[in-house]
Amino acid sequence: MTTSSLPVAIIGAGPVGLAAAAQLLARGIEPLVLEAGPAVGHAVRAWSHVRMFSPWAFNTDAAARALLAAEGWTAPDPGHYPTGVELVADYLAPLAATAALRGRIRTGAKVSGVARRDLGRLHDGAGREATPFVLHVETCCGTEAIEARAVIDCSGTWNAPNPAGSHGMPAPGEARHAGRIAYGIPDILDAERMAYAGRTTLVVGAGHSAMNAVLDLAELAGEAPGTRILWAFRRPLGAVSFGGGARDGLARRGALGARAQALVESGAVTALAPFLIDRIAERDGALAVTGRQAAGTVTVGADRMIVAAGFRPDLSFLREVRLALDPAVEATPALAPLIDPNLHSCGTVRPHGEAELRQPEAGFYIAGMKSYGRAPTFLLATGHEQVRSIAAFLAGDLAAARRVELVLPETGVCSTERAAPACCAPAEAPVAAPVAAPVPVPVKAGGCCG
Ligand SMILES: Cc1cc2nc3c(=O)[nH]c(=O)nc-3n(C[C@H](O)[C@H](O)[C@H](O)COP(=O)(O)OP(=O)(O)OC[C@H]3O[C@@H](n4cnc5c(N)ncnc54)[C@H](O)[C@@H]3O)c2cc1C
């Protein structure tokens, strides 16, 4: 560690947090990764059974690969689609164990607050921009304060799933019946098989996670008689997008939607579309889910629910940071129009970097899955490009920060619904406003509970 600057704190040791650390090290900047879980890739481990729709070629970061290659790592087959467990075992865990990173990651370290030292959100203070950040970190030893010259929040959204309730709030009864409701993609075919075999499950959501859950339930139905699948959408079926199919630049992602659509069309899955959930109760030992359809209010029975309706960012520990977020998407105002599903259904987002992620709080960034706020189309490759650009900026290399070094695969979906930006237009290099490089602040060693 140099003595001329504090580390850059990275919140979260997921794929993007670890890539951020590798990118910073490549620029000679000291990273400190703070991970709430007991091991790196904590959120990915929760979906370890899910096979990714992007192959290895799109899932690793260049600076991370360089650290791994220096230790004799054999890169996985670029055409193979890893599961979550493979992403951890073959990439994230070896990366975290490299000599370069292993002393720079703290697990069991949950960030509970971020602020400028001695300055609340309201206080301008003299030289706010040159004042170090202070992070409050919950560890087994209690709350610790750690100082940093900059902060990259890569804490993802896995811990904040959207609820089933149609208004964006948990439906009345949703919390009370949480024991029968899974959020995300449960391990239907293995660890949690008994909970779904021979039962009726109501899946809520229209994205790739919901499709994965429906496909797993359909496979289970082929083996376990009596397994029934209800699938609730917010929109009428004609307005549901099942993805770009054969036009999708990621073949597996396209096939996922096509297979899910075929299940609906064959009647193997009962689509409730629209079905806007108002209440969840219990009747005769099963869930009674009341919602609105075109013809009026109906109540359907289900043994279990799987809510795969997307995620939202947890902003609770950022109350003292000056943030500018789009009021709908909860991404930065520069990024939101590129990804807002209200403006376009095109999942093809042009690559972007530091300029689009910059916050009013200089030196603070939200990157990775969380940077997309409530928008559903994030790709790891996008996150890697984000942190490459941020690291370049923090190192004062403004030209590299502005340069786009990524071409994303097309989704094959681009049906504009309103007057919208040309979402399928060829990628343009983002133009960053000219800004000064961040001012390094003096070092102060953080404490250690060990
Ligand atoms: C089921 C599923 C399948 C996906 N498949 C693909 C795919 O095929 N291709 C693709 O490109 N993308 C895919 N994604 C989207 C995205 O790339 C992944 O979600 C990816 O894991 C995001 O990486 P991340 O580092 O931003 O966040 P995460 O992987 O969520 O990592 C965030 C980390 O931060 C930690 N954390 C959270 N809060 C705190 C805190 N307060 N303090 C400290 N640490 C904290 C978490 O424990 C976690 O380890 C998929 C997502 C899901 C959910």
PDBQT file of the ligand as one rigid body, heavy atoms in Angstrom, charges set to zero:
ROOT
HETATM    1  C1  LIG A 501     -30.042 -15.670 -11.653  1.00  0.00    +0.000 C 
HETATM    2  C2  LIG A 501     -29.216 -14.655 -12.385  1.00  0.00    +0.000 A 
HETATM    3  C3  LIG A 501     -28.611 -14.993 -13.587  1.00  0.00    +0.000 A 
HETATM    4  C4  LIG A 501     -27.835 -14.060 -14.269  1.00  0.00    +0.000 A 
HETATM    5  N1  LIG A 501     -27.251 -14.415 -15.453  1.00  0.00    +0.000 NA
HETATM    6  C5  LIG A 501     -26.471 -13.530 -16.103  1.00  0.00    +0.000 A 
HETATM    7  C6  LIG A 501     -25.810 -13.905 -17.319  1.00  0.00    +0.000 A 
HETATM    8  O1  LIG A 501     -25.970 -14.995 -17.836  1.00  0.00    +0.000 OA
HETATM    9  N2  LIG A 501     -24.992 -12.984 -17.906  1.00  0.00    +0.000 N 
HETATM   10  C7  LIG A 501     -24.797 -11.736 -17.380  1.00  0.00    +0.000 A 
HETATM   11  O2  LIG A 501     -24.022 -10.963 -17.954  1.00  0.00    +0.000 OA
HETATM   12  N3  LIG A 501     -25.433 -11.347 -16.252  1.00  0.00    +0.000 NA
HETATM   13  C8  LIG A 501     -26.262 -12.207 -15.610  1.00  0.00    +0.000 A 
HETATM   14  N4  LIG A 501     -26.905 -11.827 -14.451  1.00  0.00    +0.000 N 
HETATM   15  C9  LIG A 501     -26.868 -10.393 -14.029  1.00  0.00    +0.000 C 
HETATM   16  C10 LIG A 501     -25.584  -9.941 -13.295  1.00  0.00    +0.000 C 
HETATM   17  O3  LIG A 501     -24.472 -10.036 -14.148  1.00  0.00    +0.000 OA
HETATM   18  C11 LIG A 501     -25.333 -10.715 -12.004  1.00  0.00    +0.000 C 
HETATM   19  O4  LIG A 501     -26.364 -10.429 -11.092  1.00  0.00    +0.000 OA
HETATM   20  C12 LIG A 501     -23.990 -10.370 -11.344  1.00  0.00    +0.000 C 
HETATM   21  O5  LIG A 501     -23.801 -11.198 -10.250  1.00  0.00    +0.000 OA
HETATM   22  C13 LIG A 501     -23.908  -8.900 -10.901  1.00  0.00    +0.000 C 
HETATM   23  O6  LIG A 501     -22.644  -8.686 -10.340  1.00  0.00    +0.000 OA
HETATM   24  P1  LIG A 501     -22.380  -7.556  -9.244  1.00  0.00    +0.000 P 
HETATM   25  O7  LIG A 501     -20.954  -7.739  -8.832  1.00  0.00    +0.000 OA
HETATM   26  O8  LIG A 501     -22.811  -6.239  -9.743  1.00  0.00    +0.000 OA
HETATM   27  O9  LIG A 501     -23.362  -7.891  -8.025  1.00  0.00    +0.000 OA
HETATM   28  P2  LIG A 501     -23.506  -9.209  -7.121  1.00  0.00    +0.000 P 
HETATM   29  O10 LIG A 501     -23.030 -10.418  -7.834  1.00  0.00    +0.000 OA
HETATM   30  O11 LIG A 501     -24.905  -9.200  -6.633  1.00  0.00    +0.000 OA
HETATM   31  O12 LIG A 501     -22.494  -8.961  -5.918  1.00  0.00    +0.000 OA
HETATM   32  C14 LIG A 501     -22.759  -7.998  -4.922  1.00  0.00    +0.000 C 
HETATM   33  C15 LIG A 501     -21.991  -8.385  -3.669  1.00  0.00    +0.000 C 
HETATM   34  O13 LIG A 501     -22.120  -7.336  -2.715  1.00  0.00    +0.000 OA
HETATM   35  C16 LIG A 501     -22.340  -7.898  -1.438  1.00  0.00    +0.000 C 
HETATM   36  N5  LIG A 501     -23.047  -6.889  -0.614  1.00  0.00    +0.000 N 
HETATM   37  C17 LIG A 501     -24.346  -6.525  -0.697  1.00  0.00    +0.000 A 
HETATM   38  N6  LIG A 501     -24.596  -5.541   0.199  1.00  0.00    +0.000 NA
HETATM   39  C18 LIG A 501     -23.424  -5.290   0.842  1.00  0.00    +0.000 A 
HETATM   40  C19 LIG A 501     -23.039  -4.371   1.870  1.00  0.00    +0.000 A 
HETATM   41  N7  LIG A 501     -23.919  -3.508   2.402  1.00  0.00    +0.000 N 
HETATM   42  N8  LIG A 501     -21.756  -4.391   2.300  1.00  0.00    +0.000 NA
HETATM   43  C20 LIG A 501     -20.846  -5.247   1.762  1.00  0.00    +0.000 A 
HETATM   44  N9  LIG A 501     -21.168  -6.151   0.784  1.00  0.00    +0.000 NA
HETATM   45  C21 LIG A 501     -22.424  -6.145   0.325  1.00  0.00    +0.000 A 
HETATM   46  C22 LIG A 501     -23.160  -9.147  -1.723  1.00  0.00    +0.000 C 
HETATM   47  O14 LIG A 501     -23.060 -10.073  -0.656  1.00  0.00    +0.000 OA
HETATM   48  C23 LIG A 501     -22.525  -9.643  -3.008  1.00  0.00    +0.000 C 
HETATM   49  O15 LIG A 501     -21.455 -10.543  -2.788  1.00  0.00    +0.000 OA
HETATM   50  C24 LIG A 501     -27.671 -12.745 -13.748  1.00  0.00    +0.000 A 
HETATM   51  C25 LIG A 501     -28.292 -12.427 -12.544  1.00  0.00    +0.000 A 
HETATM   52  C26 LIG A 501     -29.059 -13.358 -11.865  1.00  0.00    +0.000 A 
HETATM   53  C27 LIG A 501     -29.715 -12.952 -10.567  1.00  0.00    +0.000 C 
ENDROOT
TORSDOF 0
